[in-house]
Amino acid sequence: MKLDTKHLRYLTAEDWRVLTAVEVGSKNHEVVPTPLILQLSSLRSGSGSHKSISTLAKANLIARTKNAKYDGYRLTYGGLDYLSLHTHLKQKVLYSVGNQIGTGKESDIFVVASPSGKQHVLKIHRLGRISFRTVKANRDYLRHRQSASWMYMSRLAALKEYTFMRVLRDSGIRVPEPLACNRHTIVMELIEAFPLRQIKEVPDPSNLYAELIEMVLKLADFGLIHGDFNEFNILIKEEETTTDDHRKSASGDASQEPKDVSSALKLLPYLIDFPQMVSIDHANAQMYFDRDVECIKTFFERRFHFTSDEPGPSFTQARTRAELNCARRLDVEAEASGYSKKMAKELEKYMAEIGHTADDDQDHDSIGHGNVHVSESSDTEDDYDNPRSIVTHD
């Protein structure tokens, strides 16, 4: 979905009050009655209030529904985007929006800049975007379950991802730093890295494989399973390290002797995309864990022709290790941070209803945190055209 921000600077205070009123009314109405909009916005019925409604409708921030039984408007994804961006701007989290660098079936990724000019990433969750086009019954889903609107569920997906990114980063797992969360959006650190699926060669596949498997096990130590741990959701950052070897002369003066400077390329994996993450106590935890491990094994065999000599690890081994390590339970901490079990169940049920679950292998956010634009595609050999080679520096 295109993020068109050209109207953002021209909206008046009255326009924002009306747009916020439509958002508030959407909690209980699929189509918010016009009189209720005016009531919630505390604007009198007159030319000014109707002008704001007209302005928002022309900008496609709100929309009329055909054949509605009463006069009213619904909030569009564009309207929700504007409300979120407006809050980020007021809080000085971001200043401008740049190019779109990634897309997924249920999210869009943009480069943004802070007031200081530093680049960040803006992720916009759009749950139900695809499904609502094909499932007619979803059009009036509010009649059956008010809490299951696309707006509420997109908020939950963003809250879940932001919460888990915070607890994971605080625990030493490499993830982009989460900077802010508002409604269905997250602002996070921009990682200068490449998706693993773009990489053709690495200096030592065994080391990278071992580090990724250790990351899966470390997540389990903390009571979590990623649920979509694969080459699409792993970024590889290159970090060059140098070593100076000083050779002392007989007089003990190292400054008179040449120093041998060697450099090596260290690969640092970063994990992204967390809406499908589950607790190790989840009913399908073993299936998700085994699939995460198998995804890495299969990719390394196919791409790098590397097969580990060690079997597993198995889910049983991971649980035993977690019990021995007695690490923090991040699933519990996430719940304490505001993402409750009730929210988790609502989101999981909703994503299953619209056909988007952790089992959906076709939904991968195509994101390159190193100014790499990658289009959405399925997991086929076509995904690996022109991959990138990472080699050690001489």
C-alpha positions as CSV (number, residue, x, y, z in Angstrom):
1,M,0.0,0.0,0.0
2,K,1.3,3.4,-1.0
3,L,2.1,5.8,1.9
4,D,1.1,9.2,0.5
5,T,2.1,11.9,3.0
6,K,1.5,15.0,0.8
7,H,-1.6,16.0,2.7
8,L,0.0,15.6,6.2
9,R,1.3,19.2,6.5
10,Y,-2.0,20.8,5.3
11,L,-4.4,19.3,7.8
12,T,-5.8,21.8,10.3
13,A,-6.4,21.2,14.0
14,E,-10.1,20.7,13.2
15,D,-9.2,18.1,10.6
16,W,-7.2,16.1,13.1
17,R,-10.0,16.3,15.7
18,V,-12.5,14.9,13.1
19,L,-10.1,12.2,12.0
20,T,-9.5,11.2,15.6
21,A,-13.2,11.1,16.2
22,V,-13.7,8.7,13.3
23,E,-11.0,6.5,14.9
24,V,-12.6,6.5,18.3
25,G,-16.0,5.8,16.8
26,S,-14.6,2.9,14.8
27,K,-14.2,0.9,18.1
28,N,-17.9,0.2,18.1
29,H,-19.0,1.0,14.5
30,E,-17.8,-0.2,11.2
31,V,-19.3,3.0,9.7
32,V,-19.3,5.8,12.1
33,P,-22.5,8.0,11.9
34,T,-21.8,11.6,10.9
35,P,-23.6,13.0,14.0
36,L,-21.4,10.9,16.3
37,I,-18.3,12.1,14.5
38,L,-19.3,15.7,15.2
39,Q,-20.1,14.8,18.8
40,L,-16.8,13.1,19.4
41,S,-14.8,15.9,17.8
42,S,-16.7,18.5,19.9
43,L,-17.4,20.5,16.7
44,R,-20.7,22.1,16.0
45,S,-22.7,21.0,13.1
46,G,-21.9,23.5,10.4
47,S,-19.9,24.4,7.3
48,G,-16.6,24.1,9.2
49,S,-17.1,20.5,10.4
50,H,-18.4,19.3,7.1
51,K,-15.5,21.0,5.4
52,S,-13.1,18.9,7.5
53,I,-15.0,15.7,6.6
54,S,-14.8,16.7,3.0
55,T,-11.1,17.4,3.2
56,L,-10.4,14.0,4.9
57,A,-12.6,12.1,2.4
58,K,-10.8,13.8,-0.6
59,A,-7.4,12.7,0.9
60,N,-8.8,9.2,1.2
61,L,-8.3,9.2,5.0
62,I,-11.9,8.4,5.6
63,A,-14.4,6.9,3.2
64,R,-18.2,6.5,2.7
65,T,-19.5,2.9,2.5
66,K,-21.8,2.2,-0.4
67,N,-25.4,1.2,0.4
68,A,-24.9,2.1,4.0
69,K,-28.2,2.4,6.0
70,Y,-27.2,5.7,7.4
71,D,-24.8,8.6,6.6
72,G,-21.4,7.9,8.0
73,Y,-17.7,7.3,7.3
74,R,-15.2,4.6,8.0
75,L,-11.5,5.0,8.8
76,T,-9.1,3.9,6.0
77,Y,-5.6,2.5,6.4
78,G,-4.4,5.9,5.1
79,G,-6.3,7.6,7.9
80,L,-4.7,5.3,10.5
81,D,-1.3,5.9,9.0
82,Y,-1.8,9.7,9.3
83,L,-2.8,9.5,12.9
84,S,0.2,7.4,13.8
85,L,2.6,9.6,11.8
86,H,1.1,12.7,13.4
87,T,1.9,11.3,16.9
88,H,5.4,10.3,15.9
89,L,6.0,13.8,14.6
90,K,4.6,15.5,17.7
91,Q,6.8,13.3,19.9
92,K,9.8,14.1,17.6
93,V,10.5,10.5,16.9
94,L,10.6,11.2,13.1
95,Y,10.7,14.2,10.9
96,S,10.4,12.8,7.3
97,V,9.4,9.7,5.4
98,G,11.6,8.3,2.7
99,N,11.5,5.4,0.3
100,Q,9.7,2.1,0.8
101,I,12.4,-0.5,1.2
102,G,10.3,-3.6,1.9
103,T,6.9,-5.1,1.7
104,G,5.1,-8.2,3.1
105,K,1.6,-9.5,2.8
106,E,0.7,-7.9,6.1
107,S,3.2,-5.0,6.5
108,D,5.1,-2.2,4.7
109,I,8.6,-1.0,5.5
110,F,9.9,2.6,5.0
111,V,13.1,4.5,5.6
112,V,12.4,7.6,7.8
113,A,14.5,10.3,9.3
114,S,14.6,11.7,12.8
115,P,14.7,15.5,13.5
116,S,18.5,15.2,13.8
117,G,18.7,13.6,10.3
118,K,19.4,10.0,11.5
119,Q,17.8,7.3,9.4
120,H,15.5,4.8,11.0
121,V,13.0,2.2,9.8
122,L,9.2,2.6,10.0
123,K,7.2,-0.7,9.9
124,I,3.5,-0.4,9.3
125,H,1.4,-3.5,10.2
126,R,-1.6,-4.1,7.9
127,L,-3.3,-7.2,9.1
128,G,-6.2,-8.3,6.9
129,R,-5.0,-6.2,3.9
130,I,-5.0,-9.2,1.5
131,S,-7.7,-11.3,3.2
132,F,-10.4,-8.5,3.2
133,R,-10.1,-8.4,-0.6
134,T,-11.1,-12.0,-1.0
135,V,-13.3,-12.9,1.9
136,K,-16.6,-11.0,1.5
137,A,-17.8,-12.1,4.9
138,N,-15.0,-10.1,6.6
139,R,-16.7,-6.8,5.5
140,D,-19.1,-6.8,8.4
141,Y,-17.1,-8.8,10.9
142,L,-17.7,-6.2,13.6
143,R,-21.2,-7.5,13.8
144,H,-19.9,-10.8,15.2
145,R,-16.9,-9.8,17.2
146,Q,-16.1,-6.1,17.8
147,S,-12.6,-6.6,19.1
148,A,-11.5,-8.3,15.9
149,S,-11.3,-5.3,13.6
150,W,-8.3,-4.9,11.3
151,M,-7.4,-1.7,13.2
152,Y,-7.3,-3.4,16.6
153,M,-5.4,-6.4,15.4
154,S,-2.9,-4.4,13.5
155,R,-2.3,-2.5,16.8
156,L,-1.8,-5.8,18.6
157,A,0.7,-7.0,16.0
158,A,2.7,-3.8,16.4
159,L,2.5,-3.9,20.2
160,K,3.6,-7.6,20.2
161,E,6.6,-7.0,17.9
162,Y,7.7,-3.9,19.8
163,T,7.4,-5.5,23.2
164,F,9.4,-8.6,22.2
165,M,12.0,-6.5,20.5
166,R,12.5,-4.6,23.7
167,V,12.9,-7.6,26.0
168,L,15.0,-9.5,23.4
169,R,17.4,-6.6,23.0
170,D,17.7,-6.1,26.7
171,S,18.6,-9.8,27.0
172,G,21.4,-9.6,24.5
173,I,19.7,-11.0,21.4
174,R,20.7,-9.1,18.3
175,V,17.6,-7.3,17.1
176,P,17.1,-3.8,15.7
177,E,16.6,-1.3,18.6
178,P,12.9,-0.5,18.9
179,L,12.5,3.3,19.3
180,A,8.8,3.9,19.4
181,C,5.4,2.3,18.9
182,N,2.1,4.0,18.1
183,R,-1.1,2.4,16.9
184,H,-0.1,-0.1,14.1
185,T,3.4,1.3,13.5
186,I,6.9,0.7,14.9
187,V,10.0,3.0,14.5
188,M,13.2,1.0,14.9
189,E,16.9,1.2,14.3
190,L,18.2,1.0,10.7
191,I,20.7,-1.9,10.5
192,E,23.2,-1.7,7.7
193,A,22.9,-5.3,6.8
194,F,21.8,-7.8,4.1
195,P,19.1,-10.4,4.3
196,L,20.7,-13.9,4.6
197,R,18.8,-15.0,1.5
198,Q,20.8,-12.5,-0.6
199,I,24.2,-13.9,0.5
200,K,25.9,-16.4,-1.8
201,E,29.1,-17.3,0.1
202,V,30.5,-16.8,3.6
203,P,34.0,-17.4,4.8
204,D,33.0,-20.1,7.4
205,P,29.5,-21.5,7.0
206,S,30.0,-23.7,10.1
207,N,30.6,-20.7,12.4
208,L,27.5,-18.8,11.1
209,Y,25.4,-22.0,11.3
210,A,26.5,-22.6,14.9
211,E,25.7,-19.0,15.8
212,L,22.2,-19.2,14.3
213,I,21.4,-22.5,16.0
214,E,22.7,-21.0,19.3
215,M,20.3,-18.1,18.7
216,V,17.4,-20.5,18.4
217,L,18.4,-22.2,21.6
218,K,19.0,-18.9,23.4
219,L,15.5,-17.9,22.5
220,A,14.2,-21.1,24.0
221,D,16.3,-20.4,27.1
222,F,14.2,-17.3,27.5
223,G,11.0,-19.2,26.9
224,L,10.4,-18.1,23.3
225,I,10.2,-19.6,19.8
226,H,10.5,-17.3,16.8
227,G,8.1,-19.3,14.6
228,D,9.6,-18.0,11.3
229,F,13.3,-18.4,11.8
230,N,14.6,-18.5,8.2
231,E,16.8,-16.7,5.7
232,F,14.1,-14.1,5.1
233,N,14.1,-12.9,8.7
234,I,17.8,-12.9,9.4
235,L,20.0,-9.9,8.6
236,I,23.8,-10.3,8.3
237,K,25.9,-7.3,9.2
238,E,29.5,-7.2,8.2
239,E,32.0,-5.9,10.8
240,E,35.6,-5.6,9.9
241,T,38.1,-6.4,12.7
242,T,41.8,-5.6,12.6
243,T,44.7,-7.1,14.7
244,D,48.0,-5.3,15.1
245,D,51.0,-7.6,15.7
246,H,54.0,-5.6,17.1
247,R,57.4,-7.2,16.9
248,K,59.9,-5.8,19.4
249,S,63.5,-5.2,18.4
250,A,66.4,-6.4,20.5
251,S,66.4,-3.0,22.2
252,G,62.8,-3.5,23.1
253,D,61.6,-0.6,20.9
254,A,58.4,-1.7,19.2
255,S,58.0,1.6,17.4
256,Q,61.0,1.0,15.1
257,E,59.7,-2.4,13.8
258,P,56.9,-2.7,11.2
259,K,53.7,-4.0,12.5
260,D,51.7,-6.8,10.8
261,V,48.1,-5.6,10.4
262,S,45.6,-8.3,9.4
263,S,41.9,-7.8,8.9
264,A,39.0,-10.2,9.0
265,L,35.3,-9.9,8.3
266,K,33.0,-10.8,11.2
267,L,29.4,-11.7,10.4
268,L,26.8,-10.6,12.9
269,P,23.3,-12.0,12.5
270,Y,20.3,-9.9,13.5
271,L,16.8,-11.3,13.9
272,I,13.7,-9.4,12.6
273,D,9.9,-9.9,12.3
274,F,8.3,-11.1,15.5
275,P,4.5,-11.0,15.2
276,Q,4.4,-14.9,15.0
277,M,6.6,-15.5,18.0
278,V,5.2,-17.9,20.6
279,S,5.9,-19.1,24.1
280,I,7.8,-22.3,24.7
281,D,4.6,-23.4,26.5
282,H,2.5,-22.9,23.4
283,A,0.5,-26.0,22.3
284,N,2.4,-26.1,19.0
285,A,5.7,-25.1,20.4
286,Q,7.5,-28.3,19.4
287,M,6.3,-28.0,15.8
288,Y,7.4,-24.3,15.5
289,F,10.8,-25.1,17.1
290,D,11.5,-28.1,14.9
291,R,10.5,-26.0,11.8
292,D,12.9,-23.2,12.8
293,V,15.8,-25.6,13.1
294,E,14.9,-27.4,9.9
295,C,14.7,-24.1,7.9
296,I,18.3,-23.2,8.8
297,K,19.6,-26.7,8.1
298,T,17.9,-26.8,4.7
299,F,19.1,-23.3,3.7
300,F,22.7,-24.0,4.6
301,E,22.6,-27.3,2.8
302,R,21.2,-25.7,-0.3
303,R,23.1,-22.5,-0.4
304,F,26.4,-23.2,1.2
305,H,26.5,-27.0,0.8
306,F,27.1,-27.3,4.5
307,T,25.7,-30.1,6.6
308,S,26.3,-30.2,10.3
309,D,27.7,-33.3,11.8
310,E,25.6,-32.9,14.9
311,P,21.9,-33.9,14.8
312,G,19.2,-31.7,16.2
313,P,18.9,-29.8,18.4
314,S,15.5,-31.2,19.4
315,F,12.8,-29.4,21.3
316,T,13.3,-31.8,24.2
317,Q,17.0,-30.8,24.3
318,A,16.1,-27.1,24.2
319,R,13.6,-27.5,27.1
320,T,16.1,-29.4,29.2
321,R,18.8,-26.7,28.5
322,A,16.3,-23.9,29.4
323,E,15.5,-25.6,32.7
324,L,19.2,-26.0,33.5
325,N,20.1,-22.4,32.6
326,C,17.2,-20.9,34.6
327,A,17.2,-17.9,32.4
328,R,14.6,-15.0,32.5
329,R,11.3,-15.9,31.0
330,L,10.8,-13.2,28.4
331,D,7.4,-14.4,27.5
332,V,6.4,-13.6,31.1
333,E,8.1,-10.3,31.0
334,A,6.4,-9.4,27.7
335,E,3.1,-10.1,29.4
336,A,4.0,-7.9,32.3
337,S,4.9,-5.1,29.8
338,G,1.4,-4.9,28.6
339,Y,1.1,-7.6,25.9
340,S,-1.3,-9.9,27.8
341,K,-2.3,-13.6,27.2
342,K,-5.8,-12.3,26.2
343,M,-4.2,-10.2,23.5
344,A,-2.1,-13.0,22.3
345,K,-5.1,-15.3,22.0
346,E,-7.1,-12.7,20.2
347,L,-4.3,-12.0,17.7
348,E,-3.6,-15.7,17.1
349,K,-7.2,-16.5,16.5
350,Y,-7.7,-13.5,14.2
351,M,-4.6,-14.3,12.2
352,A,-5.8,-17.9,11.8
353,E,-9.2,-16.6,10.6
354,I,-7.7,-14.4,7.9
355,G,-5.3,-17.1,6.8
356,H,-2.1,-15.6,8.3
357,T,-0.4,-17.7,10.9
358,A,3.1,-18.8,11.7
359,D,2.4,-21.7,9.4
360,D,2.1,-19.4,6.5
361,D,5.5,-19.8,4.8
362,Q,4.6,-17.5,2.0
363,D,4.4,-14.4,4.2
364,H,7.9,-12.9,4.6
365,D,8.6,-9.2,5.0
366,S,11.1,-8.4,2.3
367,I,13.2,-6.0,4.2
368,G,16.8,-4.9,3.6
369,H,18.1,-2.8,6.4
370,G,21.1,-1.8,4.3
371,N,19.3,0.3,1.7
372,V,18.6,-2.9,-0.3
373,H,15.1,-3.0,-1.9
374,V,13.8,-6.6,-2.1
375,S,10.5,-7.4,-3.6
376,E,8.1,-10.0,-2.0
377,S,8.5,-13.5,-3.4
378,S,8.0,-17.1,-2.4
379,D,10.7,-19.5,-1.3
380,T,11.9,-20.8,-4.7
381,E,15.1,-20.8,-6.5
382,D,14.1,-17.5,-8.1
383,D,14.6,-15.9,-4.7
384,Y,18.3,-16.6,-5.0
385,D,19.1,-14.9,-8.2
386,N,22.3,-12.7,-8.0
387,P,23.0,-13.4,-4.4
388,R,25.8,-11.6,-2.7
389,S,29.2,-13.1,-1.8
390,I,30.8,-12.2,1.4
391,V,34.6,-13.0,1.5
392,T,37.4,-12.3,3.9
393,H,39.5,-9.2,3.3
394,D,43.1,-9.6,2.4
